[in-house]
Structure formats: C-alpha cells, structure tokens
C-alpha cells in the first residue's frame, strides 16, 4: 500500500461550527476530498482537471 502524508485544508467559506465541511488535500497527480467530521472515513480521489471543473461549476451555482 502506497502511503503518502497529505496536508488537509478546509475552505475559507467553511462555517466555524464544522457541521457541513469538506477538506481537500492536493497531491502531485490527485486531489483528495473527505468529510471533515470523519477523517478516517471514505475519500474521493479526483484528477486535478475534474476537480477544477467541479469547483468552476460549484462557484457558478
């Protein structure tokens, strides 16, 4: 199993209560996304281009 140390960060738009927040970690070829309340839970792994399209879509909404 390939383990790398990821540096996770929350959006600056995240509320202080932490009720509904995601965290993101950027690696060399993958963007990782997780629920901030369940750090050891499931994660999404996306190609940077897919993440960029999602962020563009979410910002327009």
N, C-alpha and C positions, 0 to 999 in steps of 0.2 A: 504494500500500500504506500503510495507516494503522499507524504505529509509535508505540507509547507506551512509556515507561520503566516497567517493572514492578519492584516490590520483592518479591523472593522470600524465603520463610522456611521453615524445617524445623519439624516437630513437636517439641515438648518431649519427646516419647516416643521420638524418634529415637535409635538407638544411635550411639555415637561412632565406630564403625568405618565407617559410611556404606554398609554392604552392601546394605541394602534400605530406601531412604528416598525419600519424595516431597517435593517442595517446592510451595508454594502461593503464588500472588500474587493479590491481590484488586484488581480494577479497578471502575469505577463500576457496570457492569452485568454483569460476568462474573467468574467465579472460574477462574483458570488453574492447571493441575496439570501437573507434569513430573517425570521421574526425575532425582534429584539428581546421578546419575553421568553423565548425558547432557544437559547444559544446552542444547545446540543441537538436541537431538532432538525427537521429536514431543511435542505438548502436548495436553491436553484443555482445552476451554473449556466451562464449565458455567454455567447460570443460577444465581444465588445460592440460589433455593429448592431446586433439585436438589442442590446441594452440601450444604445444610442437612439434607435428607432422608438423604443418604448418610452424613454424619457421625453423625446420630442412629442410623442402622442399624448403623454400624461400632462405635459406643460400646456398643451393647446386646449385641454378639456377644462 
